[in-house]
Amino acid sequence: MTDYSFFPALNATLNGASAVLITTGRALIVRQQVRLHRACMIAAFATSSIFLVSYLYYHAHVGSVHFPGQGWVRPVYYTILIRTRSWRQP
């Protein structure tokens, strides 16, 4: 049996790295450092692409995963989830 338990941490790391690279790239373009900006954007695209492949692979093998949190974190999680979903609605 294959162990897929490392995928959530991997996906979070890739997603976080993409966010940092995009933020850094934005700061660099404001300072007109075009070459470094381009490098950050290409790296952000690469990490986002790897995240997407990893995410799809994980969910293709594991299926739907329900949030296991309890206590105060549960309503916070669902509030964020609902707000994020409502932003995507046309």
Secondary structure, 3 states (H helix, E strand, C coil): CCCCCCHHHHHHHHHHHHHHHHHHHHHHHHCCCHHHHHHHHHHHHHHHHHHHHHHHHHHHHHCCCCCCCCCCHHHHHHHHHHHHHHHCCC
